Amino acid sequence: MGHYRRVAETGAPAFGTTTVPTVNGDPFTYAFAIFPLSTGGDSVAQFIALEDYGDFEPRLSSSLGDPAPWQDQQARAAALAASKK
């Protein structure tokens, strides 16, 4: 919420990364961008926000089958590397 507050106060977009805990408590890092929008005046009325979760993550889309349980990032990277061999 702090990023949104800063964008609302300054009127400038914000870009960065953030880490949040998954339901299992593992860290999950993603990139984001928040763009302010106005209704014609100087004040920010709403936002458009984008989030980039990185490489294709089938567990984030239920339309692709059963989502895999959340894992820490090192375990996911090791599993991905092993699957490519």
C-alpha positions as a printed Julia matrix, in Angstrom:
85×3 Matrix{Float64}:
  0.0     0.0     0.0
  2.95    2.29    0.58
  3.81    2.23   -3.13
  0.27    3.25   -4.06
  0.34    6.01   -1.45
  3.61    7.37   -2.9
  2.23    7.3    -6.45
 -0.94    9.09   -5.3
  1.07   11.75   -3.48
  3.71   12.37   -6.17
  1.77   11.58   -9.35
  4.85    9.69  -10.59
  4.8     5.99  -11.55
  6.53    3.44   -9.33
  8.54    0.42  -10.46
 10.24   -2.24   -8.38
 10.16   -5.68   -6.87
  8.55   -6.93   -3.72
  8.69  -10.15   -1.75
  5.61  -11.55   -0.05
  5.05  -14.79    1.86
  3.17  -17.62    0.16
  0.46  -19.57    1.95
  3.22  -21.92    3.17
  5.35  -19.02    4.37
  7.96  -19.25    1.6
  9.14  -15.99    0.02
  7.78  -15.1    -3.42
  9.35  -12.17   -5.29
  7.77  -10.41   -8.25
  8.25   -7.2   -10.23
  5.59   -4.51  -10.39
  4.74   -1.17  -11.97
  2.05    1.26  -10.78
  0.85    4.04  -13.08
 -1.32    6.92  -11.84
 -4.42    8.01  -13.74
 -6.43   11.2   -13.38
 -9.84   12.29  -14.62
 -8.37   15.34  -16.31
 -7.02   17.21  -13.3
 -3.8    17.04  -11.36
 -4.96   14.63   -8.67
 -4.65   10.87   -9.01
 -8.07    9.24   -9.28
 -7.06    5.61   -9.9
 -4.17    3.37  -10.92
 -3.15    0.8   -13.47
 -0.86   -1.8   -11.93
  1.14   -4.55  -13.6
  2.73   -7.53  -11.88
  5.33   -9.81  -13.49
  5.69  -13.2   -11.83
  8.68  -14.17  -13.98
  8.92  -17.35  -15.99
  5.82  -19.32  -16.85
  4.35  -20.6   -13.6
  1.6   -23.15  -14.24
  0.61  -23.13  -10.59
 -0.69  -19.58  -11.04
 -3.34  -20.63  -13.56
 -6.04  -23.11  -12.6
 -6.95  -23.5   -16.29
 -3.73  -25.46  -16.82
 -4.62  -28.27  -14.42
 -3.91  -28.83  -10.77
 -1.64  -26.11   -9.41
  1.58  -27.34   -7.83
  2.01  -26.57   -4.14
  3.99  -23.45   -3.35
  7.7   -24.12   -2.94
 10.6   -21.88   -2.08
 12.35  -20.32   -5.06
 15.48  -22.48   -4.82
 13.42  -25.68   -4.85
 11.45  -24.45   -7.88
 14.66  -23.56   -9.74
 16.19  -26.96   -8.96
 13.04  -28.76  -10.13
 12.96  -26.73  -13.34
 16.64  -27.44  -14.04
 16.11  -31.16  -13.43
 13.1   -31.26  -15.77
 15.17  -29.8   -18.62
 17.76  -32.62  -18.48
